Amino acid sequence: MATTILVQLPVTGAVGTDDDFDLRAHLERELNLALLTEEAGECDRGEIDGGWMRIRLVQIVDPAQTLAIVKDVLARAHLLHRAVIALETCRDTDTDDVDREILWPVQPAAAVGLA
């Protein structure tokens, strides 16, 4: 099974602003550096669409370790309070069948939206 972590942050409007794009690029660099340093994964790609910035993290070996690193990077950028972080697990037999679990914020799943 392939495991990824999806980091989401709201943006201004449907496709964000130049500042949102710059923030996404900055976060991709910071997350990638932190993850590679700890051998805890790497950034795959990011996008902005539908009012959300999404950064996908791949090559996850230990989701708990990766989550701690992601939360640290977001906290240092003063963005953790706005973030939704989800663990996605794809079945090897059907890559369209994705199990998704909200890791942050810690709340009942029904209370957190994931676009």
C-alpha positions as CSV (number, residue, x, y, z in Angstrom):
1,M,0.0,0.0,0.0
2,A,1.2,3.5,-0.9
3,T,1.0,6.0,1.9
4,T,1.0,9.8,1.4
5,I,0.2,12.8,3.6
6,L,-1.8,15.7,2.2
7,V,-1.3,19.2,3.8
8,Q,-4.1,21.6,3.0
9,L,-4.5,25.3,3.8
10,P,-7.2,27.7,2.7
11,V,-6.4,30.4,0.1
12,T,-8.0,33.6,-1.1
13,G,-10.6,32.9,-3.8
14,A,-10.8,29.8,-5.9
15,V,-7.2,29.8,-7.2
16,G,-5.4,31.9,-4.6
17,T,-3.3,35.0,-5.0
18,D,0.3,35.5,-5.9
19,D,1.0,35.6,-2.2
20,D,-0.7,32.2,-1.8
21,F,1.4,30.8,-4.7
22,D,4.6,32.2,-3.1
23,L,3.6,30.7,0.3
24,R,3.0,27.3,-1.3
25,A,6.4,27.3,-3.0
26,H,8.0,28.4,0.3
27,L,6.2,25.6,2.2
28,E,7.2,23.0,-0.4
29,R,10.9,23.9,0.0
30,E,10.7,24.0,3.8
31,L,8.8,20.7,4.1
32,N,11.0,19.0,1.5
33,L,14.2,20.1,3.3
34,A,12.9,19.0,6.7
35,L,11.6,15.7,5.5
36,L,14.7,14.8,3.5
37,T,17.0,15.8,6.4
38,E,15.1,13.3,8.6
39,E,14.7,10.7,5.8
40,A,10.9,10.9,6.6
41,G,9.5,11.5,3.1
42,E,9.6,14.2,0.4
43,C,7.3,16.7,-1.4
44,D,5.7,15.3,-4.5
45,R,3.7,18.2,-5.8
46,G,1.5,21.0,-4.8
47,E,-1.5,22.7,-6.3
48,I,-4.0,25.4,-5.6
49,D,-7.6,24.9,-6.6
50,G,-11.1,25.2,-5.2
51,G,-10.0,27.6,-2.5
52,W,-7.4,25.2,-1.1
53,M,-3.6,24.9,-1.3
54,R,-2.6,21.2,-1.2
55,I,0.9,19.8,-0.8
56,R,1.3,16.1,-1.2
57,L,4.1,14.3,0.7
58,V,5.3,10.9,-0.5
59,Q,7.8,8.1,0.4
60,I,6.3,8.1,3.9
61,V,7.8,5.4,6.1
62,D,6.6,6.4,9.5
63,P,3.5,8.6,9.4
64,A,3.8,9.7,13.0
65,Q,7.4,11.0,12.5
66,T,6.4,12.7,9.2
67,L,3.4,14.3,11.0
68,A,5.6,15.7,13.7
69,I,7.9,17.2,11.2
70,V,5.1,18.7,9.2
71,K,3.5,20.2,12.3
72,D,6.8,21.7,13.3
73,V,7.3,23.4,9.9
74,L,3.8,24.7,9.9
75,A,4.0,25.9,13.5
76,R,7.3,27.8,12.8
77,A,5.5,29.5,9.8
78,H,2.5,30.3,12.1
79,L,0.2,28.2,9.9
80,L,-0.6,25.1,11.9
81,H,-3.9,26.6,13.2
82,R,-5.1,26.9,9.6
83,A,-3.9,23.5,8.3
84,V,-5.7,20.2,7.7
85,I,-3.4,17.3,7.5
86,A,-4.6,13.9,6.2
87,L,-3.1,10.5,5.8
88,E,-4.0,8.8,2.5
89,T,-3.5,5.1,1.9
90,C,-4.0,3.7,-1.6
91,R,-4.5,0.0,-2.1
92,D,-1.9,-1.5,-4.5
93,T,-4.7,-3.3,-6.4
94,D,-6.8,-0.2,-7.0
95,T,-5.1,3.2,-6.8
96,D,-8.6,4.9,-7.0
97,D,-9.5,3.3,-3.7
98,V,-8.1,5.7,-1.1
99,D,-8.6,5.5,2.6
100,R,-8.3,9.0,4.2
101,E,-7.8,9.8,7.9
102,I,-7.6,13.3,9.3
103,L,-4.4,13.6,11.4
104,W,-4.7,17.3,12.2
105,P,-6.6,19.0,13.7
106,V,-7.5,16.4,16.2
107,Q,-11.3,16.5,16.1
108,P,-14.1,14.2,15.2
109,A,-13.7,13.5,11.5
110,A,-17.2,14.8,10.8
111,A,-16.2,18.3,12.0
112,V,-13.3,18.7,9.6
113,G,-13.8,19.2,5.9
114,L,-11.3,17.9,3.4
115,A,-11.6,19.2,-0.2
